[in-house]
């Protein structure tokens, strides 16, 4: 696992995943907790971070790039520097590189799409150059294409302010050798026009589907940038507009003085072309000569006034320019061998043979330059190729047992095992879940240790003893430990363990369990009930009825002594619930209705009849569903509200997981629920919500 993933940088940036690796840095996706947004973080490679001068330059140049703010430039939000780490916080781009986009399109884009992209690239460069920043590594790999078709120039990693505008042919530059300017290849002073040359190469590649120069080695490509002239775009793709070809070749002029003076100048031509694709730019191909110091009497390419030699309506290029593009220029050839086209009256432009010594000096200068470049490359870049350091491959220890690896000298070889952190993980305890250096990486002779991270096994919770505990209390304790009680539990009768207390449970006590483990419990219903037949209490006095109820181990429930009766004397039982002979459990409540005697209204006709009792307008009748989930077979459901039984039914739970109970009342009431005579909780009824019974 990457060492940075999961870390929090500066107590702000949480590293989420690795999204790319470059020559100088690694790029990670991260979350900024302060602003709650996703960002990209570029962290300087460890081997480069050991160089104090490189770190200083990286930091200074990153701060300079952070000053840029343009819709076509990847924004830099933050730059951090510490004793251990150098990193840049950037805008996270949802897109692909221009190189990937071109590959998806078959490497070649139509000229309108190429114009769309190069215009945005040029705008980005114009903004950077106006702030004194030169990119120095413009190529399709460093240009991001977004889903909306816009582009953003990225990776100012080797950018430098113009005050330090010297360049050397470093390994990074060689990696981008197909796009570097001639002055970069020579190691000369560079300025903003070097970026325009690279932009011209990108435009050339978009239009033609190929690079202007190819070679077997980076050095051969670099030398071609210095000494050769590429085929013109229209020779490779005739559908390219002549004016767009003219812009491309002017941007790629070997001599910086013959290129656009600034990105704004190039952008102006692009805008003119966009408005009028048939426009002709007065740009002569003679400006494309690699060197200005050649002899004055060599054959010149003469522009035609009506249509410039470089951009002509019938695409007639001068023959000597075509020959220059295909082979090295020979300046000592006879004029007759350098074919070209002349107007009949252009006698002043007939070639003349001049002295040979300037040509010889030029050739010697070029040879000397090539020798110097070759010597420089051999002693810098190629020295590591010709004399590679001795490296060793790091064995793969991931997923293996630490103790076994420690004893396996054949596997470790020259390396010594060092035990690092032991952390909680889903892997078996003692398993190696991380190593540094990483498996299969190449290390030098001084690297002899492999530090490993060991799994301590998954996080566990020690199971507690639940014997005889109250079921509700046990559930609360299990949840506090991170375990999951299974609800509803199993219920069984038990002679000694009181009702609603735990009889047994699994897993057993003191076992280590992963968080979230389910705990199954068996809960007591109390001693097994012996059915009791309710005695007939009708006609008994209230005191006799209550005494009889107690004799049968039942309980006196609600007593209503307000009902009149012409047949039952006052103080005696009119009716009862449950009714006589009903089988009930021990302790069941029996409700009584006691006679208040004859209705006085029927005995005194002279007394005016009292007005009818108006029902409470807030009284509501609702149907509540009692959940019976978790029970098996036929169970007895008994429901009380305000001590009055509103339901006493035998329900088959195999057919019904819930049972409707109709209740009437006002306000908020509470239903007491008994299942098979065992209190099984309560349920609130809100009569203020209105009736749900139609």
C-alpha positions as CSV (number, residue, x, y, z in Angstrom):
1,X,0.0,0.0,0.0
2,X,1.3,3.5,-0.8
3,X,2.8,5.2,2.2
4,X,0.7,8.4,1.8
5,X,-2.7,6.9,1.2
6,X,-4.9,7.6,4.3
7,X,-2.6,10.2,5.7
8,X,-3.7,13.8,6.6
9,X,-1.3,16.4,5.4
10,X,-1.1,19.6,7.4
11,X,-4.2,18.5,9.3
12,X,-6.2,19.4,6.2
13,X,-5.7,17.2,3.1
14,X,-6.7,13.6,3.4
15,X,-4.9,11.4,0.7
16,X,-7.4,9.1,-0.9
17,X,-5.7,7.3,-3.9
18,X,-2.8,7.5,-6.3
19,X,-3.9,8.8,-9.7
20,X,-0.6,9.3,-11.6
21,X,3.2,9.0,-11.5
22,X,5.6,11.3,-13.3
23,X,9.3,11.8,-13.6
24,X,9.4,14.3,-10.7
25,X,6.4,13.6,-8.6
26,X,3.4,11.4,-7.7
27,X,-0.1,12.8,-8.0
28,X,-2.8,11.8,-5.5
29,X,-6.5,12.4,-5.3
30,X,-7.3,14.0,-1.9
31,X,-10.0,15.7,0.1
32,X,-9.6,19.2,1.6
33,X,-11.5,19.0,4.9
34,X,-11.4,22.7,5.4
35,X,-13.3,23.5,2.2
36,X,-14.9,20.1,1.7
37,X,-13.7,19.6,-1.9
38,X,-11.7,17.1,-3.8
39,X,-8.2,18.2,-5.0
40,X,-5.1,16.8,-6.7
41,X,-1.9,16.8,-4.7
42,X,1.5,16.5,-6.4
43,X,4.1,15.2,-4.0
44,X,7.8,15.5,-4.9
45,X,9.5,12.1,-5.4
46,X,11.5,10.9,-2.4
47,X,14.8,10.6,-4.3
48,X,14.5,14.2,-5.6
49,X,13.4,15.5,-2.2
50,X,16.8,14.6,-0.8
51,X,18.4,17.4,-3.0
52,X,18.1,20.6,-1.0
53,X,18.7,22.8,-4.1
54,X,16.1,20.9,-6.2
55,X,13.6,21.3,-3.3
56,X,14.2,25.0,-3.1
57,X,13.7,25.4,-6.8
58,X,10.6,23.2,-6.8
59,X,9.1,25.3,-4.0
60,X,10.0,28.7,-5.5
61,X,8.8,27.8,-9.0
62,X,5.6,26.3,-7.6
63,X,4.8,29.5,-5.8
64,X,5.3,31.4,-9.0
65,X,2.9,29.1,-10.9
66,X,0.4,29.5,-8.0
67,X,0.1,33.2,-9.2
68,X,-1.5,32.0,-12.4
69,X,-5.3,32.2,-12.7
70,X,-6.8,31.3,-16.0
71,X,-9.6,29.1,-17.2
72,X,-7.2,27.1,-19.5
73,X,-4.6,26.5,-16.8
74,X,-4.9,23.9,-14.0
75,X,-5.3,26.0,-10.9
76,X,-2.8,25.7,-8.0
77,X,-4.5,26.2,-4.7
78,X,-1.7,25.7,-2.2
79,X,2.1,25.1,-1.9
80,X,3.5,23.4,1.2
81,X,7.1,23.0,2.3
82,X,8.3,21.2,5.4
83,X,11.4,19.2,6.5
84,X,9.9,16.0,5.2
85,X,7.6,16.8,2.3
86,X,7.2,19.1,-0.7
87,X,3.8,19.1,-2.3
88,X,1.5,21.2,-4.5
89,X,-2.4,21.3,-4.1
90,X,-4.1,21.6,-7.5
91,X,-7.4,21.6,-9.1
92,X,-8.7,18.0,-9.7
93,X,-9.5,17.6,-13.4
94,X,-12.2,15.2,-14.6
95,X,-10.9,14.4,-18.1
96,X,-8.1,12.8,-20.1
97,X,-4.9,14.1,-21.7
98,X,-4.9,15.5,-25.2
99,X,-2.6,12.5,-26.1
100,X,-5.2,10.0,-24.9
101,X,-7.9,12.0,-26.8
102,X,-5.9,11.9,-30.0
103,X,-5.3,8.2,-29.6
104,X,-9.0,7.6,-29.2
105,X,-9.6,9.6,-32.4
106,X,-7.0,7.6,-34.4
107,X,-4.2,10.2,-33.6
108,X,-5.4,12.7,-36.2
109,X,-8.0,15.4,-35.5
110,X,-10.0,17.4,-38.1
111,X,-8.6,20.9,-38.5
112,X,-11.6,22.6,-36.8
113,X,-11.1,20.5,-33.7
114,X,-7.4,21.2,-33.8
115,X,-8.1,24.9,-34.1
116,X,-10.4,24.7,-31.1
117,X,-7.7,23.1,-28.9
118,X,-4.7,25.2,-30.0
119,X,-6.6,28.4,-29.5
120,X,-7.2,27.5,-25.8
121,X,-3.6,26.3,-25.4
122,X,-2.3,29.6,-26.8
123,X,-4.5,31.6,-24.5
124,X,-3.1,29.7,-21.5
125,X,0.5,30.4,-22.6
126,X,-0.3,34.0,-23.2
127,X,-1.5,34.4,-19.6
128,X,1.5,32.5,-18.2
129,X,4.0,34.5,-20.3
130,X,2.4,37.7,-19.2
131,X,3.3,36.7,-15.6
132,X,6.9,35.8,-16.5
133,X,6.3,32.0,-16.5
134,X,7.6,29.7,-19.2
135,X,6.2,26.2,-19.3
136,X,9.2,24.5,-21.1
137,X,7.3,21.2,-21.5
138,X,4.3,21.8,-23.7
139,X,3.2,18.5,-25.1
140,X,-0.2,16.6,-25.5
141,X,0.6,14.6,-22.4
142,X,0.5,17.9,-20.3
143,X,-2.8,19.2,-21.7
144,X,-6.1,18.0,-20.2
145,X,-9.3,17.7,-22.2
146,X,-12.4,18.1,-20.1
147,X,-15.8,16.6,-20.8
148,X,-17.2,20.0,-22.1
149,X,-14.4,20.2,-24.7
150,X,-12.4,22.8,-22.9
151,X,-8.7,22.2,-22.2
152,X,-6.4,23.1,-19.3
153,X,-2.6,23.2,-19.5
154,X,-1.1,21.2,-16.7
155,X,2.2,20.2,-15.1
156,X,4.2,23.4,-14.8
157,X,6.6,21.0,-12.9
158,X,9.7,22.2,-14.8
159,X,8.4,25.7,-15.5
160,X,10.7,28.5,-14.6
161,X,10.4,32.2,-14.4
162,X,11.9,34.1,-17.3
163,X,14.8,35.4,-15.1
164,X,16.2,31.9,-15.1
165,X,15.5,31.1,-18.6
166,X,18.5,28.9,-19.4
167,X,17.8,25.3,-20.3
168,X,19.9,22.2,-20.5
169,X,19.1,18.9,-22.2
170,X,18.1,17.1,-19.0
171,X,16.6,13.7,-18.8
172,X,13.2,15.4,-18.3
173,X,13.7,17.3,-21.5
174,X,14.8,14.2,-23.4
175,X,11.5,12.6,-22.3
176,X,9.7,15.3,-24.2
177,X,12.3,15.5,-27.0
178,X,9.7,15.3,-29.8
179,X,8.3,18.7,-28.7
180,X,11.4,20.7,-27.6
181,X,12.5,23.8,-29.4
182,X,15.9,23.9,-31.2
183,X,17.3,26.3,-28.5
184,X,16.2,23.8,-25.8
185,X,18.0,21.0,-27.6
186,X,21.2,23.1,-27.9
187,X,21.0,24.2,-24.2
188,X,20.8,27.8,-25.2
189,X,18.8,30.7,-23.6
190,X,15.1,30.2,-24.0
191,X,12.1,32.5,-23.7
192,X,8.4,32.4,-24.3
193,X,8.9,31.7,-28.0
194,X,10.2,28.2,-27.0
195,X,6.7,27.4,-25.7
196,X,5.2,28.6,-29.0
197,X,7.5,26.2,-30.9
198,X,6.3,23.3,-28.8
199,X,2.7,24.5,-29.3
200,X,3.3,24.5,-33.0
201,X,4.5,20.8,-32.8
202,X,1.3,19.9,-30.9
203,X,-0.7,21.6,-33.6
204,X,1.3,19.8,-36.3
205,X,0.6,16.4,-34.6
206,X,-3.1,17.1,-34.2
207,X,-3.4,18.1,-37.9
208,X,-1.3,15.3,-39.4
209,X,-1.5,12.5,-36.9
210,X,2.3,12.2,-36.8
211,X,5.2,14.0,-35.2
212,X,7.5,16.3,-37.3
213,X,10.6,14.4,-36.4
214,X,11.1,10.8,-35.5
215,X,14.3,8.9,-34.6
216,X,15.7,5.8,-33.0
217,X,17.2,7.7,-30.0
218,X,16.3,11.0,-28.2
219,X,19.6,12.5,-29.4
220,X,18.8,11.8,-33.0
221,X,15.4,13.5,-32.6
222,X,17.0,16.5,-30.8
223,X,19.5,17.0,-33.6
224,X,16.7,16.9,-36.2
225,X,15.0,19.8,-34.4
226,X,18.3,21.7,-34.8
227,X,19.3,20.8,-38.3
228,X,16.3,19.5,-40.2
229,X,13.0,20.8,-41.6
230,X,9.8,18.7,-41.4
231,X,7.4,17.9,-44.2
232,X,4.7,20.6,-44.5
233,X,1.3,19.5,-43.0
234,X,-0.5,19.7,-46.4
235,X,2.0,17.2,-47.9
236,X,0.7,14.7,-45.4
237,X,-3.0,15.8,-45.3
238,X,-4.2,17.9,-48.3
239,X,-7.5,18.9,-46.6
240,X,-5.6,21.1,-44.1
241,X,-6.3,24.8,-44.9
242,X,-3.3,26.6,-46.2
243,X,-3.6,29.5,-43.7
244,X,-3.6,27.0,-40.7
245,X,-0.5,25.3,-42.2
246,X,1.1,28.7,-42.4
247,X,0.4,29.4,-38.7
248,X,1.8,25.9,-37.7
249,X,5.0,26.4,-39.6
250,X,5.6,29.9,-38.4
251,X,5.2,28.7,-34.8
252,X,7.8,26.0,-35.6
253,X,10.4,28.2,-37.2
254,X,13.8,27.0,-36.1
255,X,15.0,30.5,-35.6
256,X,13.1,32.1,-32.7
257,X,13.3,35.5,-34.4
258,X,11.2,34.1,-37.3
259,X,8.4,32.8,-35.0
260,X,5.6,34.7,-33.5
261,X,6.9,37.4,-31.1
262,X,4.3,36.4,-28.5
263,X,1.4,34.1,-27.8
264,X,-0.9,37.0,-28.3
265,X,0.4,37.5,-31.9
266,X,-0.2,33.8,-32.6
267,X,-3.7,34.0,-31.1
268,X,-4.5,37.0,-33.3
269,X,-3.7,34.9,-36.4
270,X,-5.7,32.0,-35.1
271,X,-8.7,34.3,-34.6
272,X,-8.3,35.8,-38.0
273,X,-8.2,32.3,-39.5
274,X,-11.2,31.2,-37.5
275,X,-13.2,34.2,-38.9
276,X,-11.9,33.6,-42.5
277,X,-10.4,30.1,-43.2
278,X,-9.5,31.3,-46.7
279,X,-7.2,34.1,-45.5
280,X,-3.6,34.1,-46.8
281,X,-0.8,35.0,-44.4
282,X,2.2,36.7,-45.9
283,X,4.7,34.2,-44.4
284,X,7.7,33.2,-46.6
285,X,9.2,29.7,-46.2
286,X,12.6,31.3,-46.3
287,X,11.9,32.2,-42.7
288,X,12.1,28.5,-41.9
289,X,15.9,28.1,-42.7
290,X,17.6,26.6,-39.7
291,X,20.5,29.0,-39.7
292,X,20.7,32.7,-40.6
293,X,24.5,32.7,-41.0
294,X,24.6,30.7,-44.3
295,X,26.2,32.2,-47.4
296,X,24.1,35.0,-49.1
297,X,24.5,33.6,-52.6
298,X,22.6,30.3,-51.9
299,X,19.3,29.8,-53.8
300,X,16.5,31.9,-52.3
301,X,12.8,31.1,-52.3
302,X,11.1,34.0,-53.8
303,X,7.5,34.8,-52.7
304,X,5.0,35.4,-55.4
305,X,3.1,38.6,-54.8
306,X,-0.4,37.4,-55.8
307,X,-0.1,34.3,-53.6
308,X,2.9,33.9,-51.3
309,X,5.3,31.0,-52.0
310,X,4.5,29.3,-48.8
311,X,0.7,29.6,-49.1
312,X,-0.5,29.4,-52.7
313,X,-3.9,28.5,-54.0
314,X,-2.5,25.5,-56.1
315,X,-0.1,24.4,-53.4
316,X,3.1,24.9,-55.6
317,X,6.0,24.8,-53.3
318,X,9.5,25.7,-54.5
319,X,11.4,22.6,-55.4
320,X,14.5,23.5,-53.4
321,X,12.3,23.9,-50.3
322,X,10.9,20.4,-50.8
323,X,14.4,19.0,-51.2
324,X,15.5,20.7,-48.0
325,X,12.7,19.0,-46.1
326,X,13.7,15.5,-47.3
327,X,17.5,15.6,-47.0
328,X,20.3,17.6,-45.4
329,X,21.1,20.8,-47.2
330,X,24.3,20.8,-49.2
331,X,25.6,24.3,-49.7
332,X,28.5,23.5,-52.0
333,X,26.3,22.0,-54.8
334,X,26.3,23.6,-58.2
335,X,23.4,26.0,-58.7
336,X,22.1,23.9,-61.5
337,X,21.5,21.0,-59.2
338,X,19.4,23.0,-56.8
339,X,16.2,23.1,-58.8
340,X,13.8,25.9,-58.4
341,X,11.2,27.8,-60.5
342,X,11.8,31.4,-61.8
343,X,9.7,33.9,-63.6
344,X,10.8,34.6,-67.1
345,X,11.9,38.1,-66.3
346,X,13.6,37.4,-62.9
347,X,17.2,37.4,-64.2
348,X,18.3,39.1,-61.0
349,X,17.5,36.0,-59.1
350,X,19.6,33.6,-61.1
351,X,21.9,31.6,-58.8
352,X,25.6,32.5,-58.6
353,X,28.4,30.4,-57.3
354,X,30.2,32.0,-54.4
355,X,33.4,31.2,-52.5
356,X,33.6,27.8,-50.7
357,X,35.3,28.8,-47.4
358,X,32.1,30.1,-45.7
359,X,30.4,26.7,-46.4
360,X,33.4,24.8,-45.1
361,X,33.4,26.9,-41.9
362,X,29.7,26.3,-41.4
363,X,30.1,22.6,-41.8
364,X,33.0,22.5,-39.3
365,X,31.0,24.6,-36.9
366,X,28.1,22.1,-37.1
367,X,30.4,19.1,-36.7
368,X,32.0,20.8,-33.6
369,X,28.6,21.5,-32.2
370,X,27.5,17.9,-32.7
371,X,30.7,16.6,-31.0
372,X,30.1,18.9,-28.0
373,X,26.5,17.7,-27.6
374,X,27.5,14.1,-27.9
375,X,30.3,14.5,-25.3
376,X,27.8,16.3,-22.9
377,X,25.2,13.5,-23.3
378,X,27.7,10.7,-22.8
379,X,29.0,12.2,-19.6
380,X,25.6,13.1,-18.2
381,X,22.5,11.2,-19.4
382,X,24.2,8.2,-21.0
383,X,26.7,7.7,-18.1
384,X,23.9,6.0,-16.1
385,X,23.1,3.8,-19.2
386,X,26.7,2.8,-20.0
387,X,27.6,2.2,-16.3
388,X,24.3,1.2,-14.6
389,X,24.4,0.9,-10.8
390,X,24.1,-2.5,-9.2
391,X,20.5,-3.1,-8.0
392,X,18.6,-5.8,-6.3
393,X,15.0,-6.9,-6.7
394,X,12.9,-6.8,-3.4
395,X,11.1,-10.1,-2.8
396,X,7.3,-10.1,-2.5
397,X,6.4,-10.8,1.2
398,X,2.7,-9.7,1.0
399,X,0.2,-12.1,2.4
400,X,2.7,-14.5,4.0
401,X,3.1,-15.4,7.7
402,X,5.7,-13.2,9.4
403,X,7.3,-16.0,11.4
404,X,7.7,-18.2,8.4
405,X,9.2,-15.5,6.3
406,X,11.6,-14.6,9.1
407,X,13.0,-18.1,9.0
408,X,13.1,-18.4,5.2
409,X,16.7,-17.2,4.3
410,X,16.2,-18.4,0.7
411,X,13.3,-16.0,0.3
412,X,15.0,-13.0,2.0
413,X,18.4,-13.5,0.5
414,X,20.6,-10.5,1.3
415,X,17.7,-8.6,3.0
416,X,17.0,-8.5,6.7
417,X,13.4,-8.5,8.0
418,X,12.4,-5.7,10.3
419,X,9.0,-5.8,12.1
420,X,7.1,-2.6,11.9
421,X,3.6,-1.7,13.0
422,X,1.0,-4.3,14.0
423,X,-2.4,-3.0,13.0
424,X,-6.0,-4.3,13.0
425,X,-6.9,-5.9,9.7
426,X,-9.2,-8.6,8.3
427,X,-6.2,-10.8,7.5
428,X,-5.2,-13.6,9.8
429,X,-3.0,-12.4,12.8
430,X,0.7,-12.5,11.9
431,X,0.1,-12.0,8.1
432,X,2.3,-9.4,6.3
433,X,0.0,-6.7,4.9
434,X,2.6,-4.1,4.0
435,X,6.2,-3.8,3.1
436,X,8.8,-1.1,2.4
437,X,10.5,-1.1,0.0
438,X,7.6,-2.4,-2.1
439,X,7.7,-5.9,-3.7
440,X,9.7,-6.2,-7.0
441,X,11.1,-2.7,-6.7
442,X,14.8,-2.2,-7.5
443,X,17.1,-1.0,-4.7
444,X,20.8,-0.2,-4.4
445,X,23.5,-2.0,-2.4
446,X,22.9,0.2,0.7
447,X,19.3,-0.9,1.0
448,X,19.4,-4.1,3.1
449,X,16.3,-4.0,5.3
450,X,12.6,-4.7,4.5
451,X,10.2,-3.2,7.1
452,X,6.9,-5.0,7.2
453,X,3.5,-4.2,8.7
454,X,1.8,-7.1,10.5
455,X,-1.9,-7.9,10.8
456,X,-3.1,-8.1,14.4
457,X,-6.3,-9.7,13.1
458,X,-9.7,-8.1,12.9
459,X,-11.0,-6.0,15.7
460,X,-12.8,-8.1,18.3
461,X,-15.3,-7.6,21.3
462,X,-15.3,-9.9,24.3
463,X,-18.8,-11.5,24.8
464,X,-20.4,-10.7,28.2
465,X,-22.4,-13.1,30.4
466,X,-26.2,-12.5,30.0
467,X,-27.5,-15.3,32.2
468,X,-30.7,-14.3,34.1
469,X,-30.4,-10.6,32.9
470,X,-33.4,-8.6,31.9
471,X,-33.9,-8.9,28.2
472,X,-34.1,-5.1,27.6
473,X,-31.0,-4.4,29.7
474,X,-29.1,-7.2,27.9
475,X,-30.0,-5.6,24.5
476,X,-28.7,-2.2,25.7
477,X,-25.4,-3.7,26.9
478,X,-24.8,-5.6,23.7
479,X,-25.4,-2.6,21.5
480,X,-23.0,-0.6,23.6
481,X,-20.3,-3.2,22.9
482,X,-21.0,-3.0,19.1
483,X,-22.8,-6.4,19.0
484,X,-26.3,-6.9,17.5
485,X,-29.1,-8.5,19.6
486,X,-31.5,-10.5,17.5
487,X,-35.1,-9.1,18.1
488,X,-37.6,-10.6,18.7
489,X,-35.9,-13.3,20.7
490,X,-37.1,-16.9,21.3
491,X,-39.5,-17.3,24.2
492,X,-39.8,-20.4,26.5
493,X,-41.5,-21.1,29.8
494,X,-39.2,-21.6,32.8
495,X,-40.1,-22.6,36.3
496,X,-37.3,-20.6,38.1
497,X,-36.2,-17.8,35.8
498,X,-38.7,-15.0,36.0
499,X,-40.5,-13.6,33.0
500,X,-38.6,-11.5,30.4
501,X,-35.2,-12.6,31.7
502,X,-32.5,-14.5,29.7
503,X,-32.6,-18.3,29.9
504,X,-29.7,-18.9,27.4
505,X,-27.8,-17.2,24.6
506,X,-25.2,-17.7,21.8
507,X,-22.3,-17.0,21.3
508,X,-21.1,-18.0,24.7
509,X,-19.6,-15.6,27.3
510,X,-15.9,-14.5,27.0
511,X,-15.6,-15.4,23.3
512,X,-13.8,-12.7,21.1
513,X,-16.3,-11.6,18.5
514,X,-16.1,-9.3,15.5
515,X,-18.2,-6.1,15.9
516,X,-21.7,-6.5,14.5
517,X,-21.9,-10.2,15.5
518,X,-25.5,-11.3,16.1
519,X,-26.4,-12.5,19.5
520,X,-29.4,-15.0,19.8
521,X,-31.2,-15.1,23.1
522,X,-33.9,-17.3,24.7
523,X,-36.2,-15.3,27.0
524,X,-38.3,-16.7,29.9
525,X,-42.1,-16.5,29.8
526,X,-42.1,-17.5,33.5
527,X,-43.7,-20.8,34.7
528,X,-45.9,-22.7,32.4
529,X,-49.5,-21.5,32.7
530,X,-52.3,-23.8,34.0
531,X,-55.6,-22.8,32.3
532,X,-58.3,-21.5,34.7
533,X,-62.0,-21.4,33.9
534,X,-63.5,-18.1,34.9
535,X,-66.3,-18.5,37.5
536,X,-69.8,-17.2,36.9
537,X,-70.0,-14.0,38.9
538,X,-73.3,-12.6,37.6
539,X,-75.8,-11.9,40.4
540,X,-73.1,-11.9,43.1
541,X,-72.5,-8.8,45.3
542,X,-69.5,-6.8,44.5
543,X,-67.6,-8.0,47.6
544,X,-68.5,-11.7,46.9
545,X,-67.4,-11.4,43.3
546,X,-64.1,-9.9,44.2
547,X,-63.5,-12.6,46.8
548,X,-64.3,-15.3,44.3
549,X,-61.9,-13.8,41.8
550,X,-59.1,-14.0,44.3
551,X,-60.0,-17.6,45.2
552,X,-59.4,-18.6,41.5
553,X,-55.9,-16.9,41.5
554,X,-57.3,-14.2,39.2
555,X,-57.2,-10.5,39.6
556,X,-60.0,-7.9,39.9
557,X,-59.9,-5.6,37.0
558,X,-62.0,-2.5,36.1
559,X,-65.3,-2.1,38.0
560,X,-68.1,0.0,36.5
561,X,-70.8,0.7,39.0
562,X,-72.7,3.4,37.1
563,X,-75.0,1.3,35.0
564,X,-78.7,1.1,35.9
565,X,-80.7,-2.1,35.8
566,X,-84.4,-2.8,36.4
567,X,-83.7,-6.5,36.9
568,X,-80.4,-6.7,38.9
569,X,-80.5,-5.2,42.4
570,X,-78.0,-2.4,43.2
571,X,-74.6,-3.6,44.2
572,X,-74.7,-6.9,42.3
573,X,-72.9,-8.0,39.2
574,X,-74.7,-7.4,35.9
575,X,-72.0,-8.8,33.7
576,X,-68.3,-9.8,33.6
577,X,-65.4,-10.0,31.2
578,X,-64.0,-12.6,30.5
579,X,-67.3,-14.3,30.5
580,X,-68.0,-17.4,32.7
581,X,-66.3,-20.7,31.7
582,X,-63.6,-18.9,29.6
583,X,-60.2,-20.5,30.0
584,X,-57.6,-17.9,31.0
585,X,-54.1,-17.9,32.6
586,X,-53.5,-17.4,36.3
587,X,-53.5,-13.7,37.2
588,X,-55.8,-12.7,34.4
589,X,-57.9,-9.6,35.3
590,X,-61.7,-9.9,35.4
591,X,-63.7,-6.7,34.7
592,X,-67.1,-6.3,36.5
593,X,-70.2,-4.2,35.8
594,X,-72.1,-3.5,39.0
595,X,-75.8,-2.5,39.0
596,X,-76.7,0.9,40.3
597,X,-80.3,-0.2,40.7
598,X,-83.3,1.0,38.7
599,X,-82.9,4.1,36.6
600,X,-84.4,7.0,38.6
601,X,-85.8,8.5,35.5
602,X,-88.1,5.5,35.0
603,X,-89.3,5.7,38.6
604,X,-90.1,9.5,38.7
605,X,-92.0,10.4,35.6
606,X,-92.7,13.9,36.9
607,X,-89.0,14.6,36.8
608,X,-88.1,16.0,33.4
609,X,-86.0,13.8,31.3
610,X,-82.4,14.8,31.4
611,X,-80.9,16.0,28.1
612,X,-79.1,13.3,26.2
613,X,-75.4,13.0,26.9
614,X,-73.5,14.5,24.0
615,X,-70.6,12.4,22.9
616,X,-67.2,14.0,23.2
617,X,-66.5,15.6,19.8
618,X,-62.8,14.6,20.2
619,X,-63.6,10.9,20.5
620,X,-62.0,9.0,17.6
621,X,-62.1,5.4,16.6
622,X,-58.9,3.9,15.2
623,X,-57.7,0.5,14.1
624,X,-54.3,-0.3,15.4
625,X,-52.1,-3.2,14.0
626,X,-50.4,-5.3,16.7
627,X,-47.2,-6.9,15.4
628,X,-46.9,-10.7,16.1
629,X,-43.6,-11.3,14.3
630,X,-41.3,-13.8,15.9
631,X,-44.0,-16.1,17.3
632,X,-45.0,-19.5,16.1
633,X,-48.4,-21.3,16.1
634,X,-51.5,-20.1,17.7
635,X,-51.0,-17.5,20.4
636,X,-53.4,-15.6,22.7
637,X,-53.4,-11.8,22.1
638,X,-54.8,-9.7,24.8
639,X,-54.8,-5.9,24.7
640,X,-55.8,-3.4,27.4
641,X,-56.4,0.3,27.2
642,X,-56.8,2.3,30.4
643,X,-57.1,-1.1,32.2
644,X,-60.0,-2.1,30.0
645,X,-59.6,-5.1,27.8
646,X,-60.2,-4.1,24.1
647,X,-59.0,-7.4,22.6
648,X,-58.8,-11.1,23.6
649,X,-58.2,-13.2,20.6
650,X,-56.5,-16.5,19.7
651,X,-54.4,-15.7,16.6
652,X,-52.7,-18.2,14.2
653,X,-49.2,-16.5,13.6
654,X,-48.5,-18.8,10.7
655,X,-51.3,-17.0,8.8
656,X,-51.0,-13.5,10.4
657,X,-47.9,-11.5,11.3
658,X,-50.1,-8.7,12.7
659,X,-53.6,-8.4,14.1
660,X,-56.1,-5.4,13.9
661,X,-57.5,-4.0,17.1
662,X,-60.2,-1.4,17.0
663,X,-60.0,1.2,19.8
664,X,-61.9,4.4,20.7
665,X,-60.7,7.3,22.7
666,X,-59.2,10.8,22.8
667,X,-55.8,12.3,23.1
668,X,-52.8,9.9,23.3
669,X,-53.4,6.5,24.9
670,X,-51.2,3.5,25.6
671,X,-52.1,-0.1,24.8
672,X,-50.7,-2.9,27.1
673,X,-50.0,-6.0,25.0
674,X,-50.0,-9.5,26.4
675,X,-48.9,-12.5,24.3
676,X,-49.9,-15.9,25.8
677,X,-50.4,-14.1,29.1
678,X,-46.8,-12.6,29.0
679,X,-46.4,-8.8,28.9
680,X,-44.9,-8.1,25.5
681,X,-44.6,-4.3,25.6
682,X,-46.8,-1.3,25.0
683,X,-47.9,0.7,21.9
684,X,-49.0,4.3,21.8
685,X,-52.2,5.4,20.0
686,X,-52.5,9.0,18.9
687,X,-56.3,9.7,18.6
688,X,-55.4,13.3,17.6
689,X,-54.5,12.0,14.2
690,X,-58.2,11.3,13.5
691,X,-60.0,8.1,12.5
692,X,-58.5,5.6,10.1
693,X,-61.7,3.5,10.2
694,X,-64.1,4.1,7.3
